[in-house]
Amino acid sequence: MPPSSPSQGHAPGRLVDDLGRRRFLFVTGKGGVGKTTFAAALAVALAREGKRVLVALCNTKERLSAILGTKPIGDEIMPVAEGVWAVNISPEKALTEYGEMVLKVRSVAHAVFDNRYTKTFFRAVPGLYEWAMLGKAWFHTTELGPDGRPRFDVVLLDAPATGHGLDMMRVPKVILDVVPPGVLRRDAEEAWAMFRDPARSGIVVVTLPEEMPAQETIELVDAIKTDLTLPVLRLVVNAVLAPLFSPEERDRLAQEASLLSIDAPGRTDGTAESALVAGARRAVREKVQAESLARLTQEIDLPQITLPHLFDEASTVEGTKILSKLL
């Protein structure tokens, strides 16, 4: 499969056109698969189409600033590229901002939400911090600019990894199940209605063509569809190597135990056989990649796009531009 082509059996059109119709997008997946890298590339691609995009991070040790070549991203919305803004949401600050909107008086809100006893209580309430971050990201889809148009056309939430991401997506539903009528329930109801509407929102799952990420991705997509009944729009397989070997060559090299032993690189260093050792290791990686891609295609019925493995350009501004042009 070419590095940027959708999987067979689907005809979803250009990714940027398809996803750009939505107002809110979750980007999730196992930790370390390149969620932030993809979110940055998608944001740049959408902005190139004229969209105003907000990338919302969830109180994380952020890498987005390095990927986009900007100063560190804090808890205030800041421009990070042409047509792209970003914020690293602090749950404490998001709660205070929410209090200001509800109580209408800034001083009263700060007196309540900045109190250390109140903060201790809030930290102990299950799901409250998750809702503070998710609710703030959702709020920015409702925000209007001075011209009366939406301040942002698309909000991308770089969601927490797998398990924590699921918990965050589940919070509005929990609020609807347990919280009595009021402002909190009203907002959760509006957010949940948007998240369940495939015309306005959806989830993009990012993975790697490796055994463990593939397995977790299969389980994650099943949980989202079965337990949460939220729309999953795309599967993005990141860091796909361009094959150097045919399936037959991969199998043959993978059977050469002497080339794959722990001491093989040191034993063959500086000799012609070192090329065979490197080739055997590459063949094994390609074999795992092919098996993982086949399994993902077989077990996940979603439009799929693969993005190439980047070497020197990985996690750089130039790499982000390269990936954005493939979307």
Secondary structure, DSSP 8 states (H G I E B T S, - for coil): --TT-B-TT-----HHHHHTT-SEEEEE-STTSSHHHHHHHHHHHHHHTT--EEEEEES----HHHHHT-S---SS-EEEETTEEEEEE-HHHHHHHHHHHHH--HHHHHHHHT-HHHHHHHHHSTTHHHHHHHHHHHHHHH-B-TTSSBS-SEEEEE---HHHHHHHHHHHHHHHHH--SSHHHHHHHHHHHHHT-TTTEEEEEEE-SSHHHHHHHHHHHHHIIIII---EEEEEEEEE----S-HHHHHHHHT-HHHHSTTHHHHHTTSTHHHHHHHHHHHHHHHHHHHHHHHHHHH--S-EEEEE--STTTTSHHHHHHHHTT-
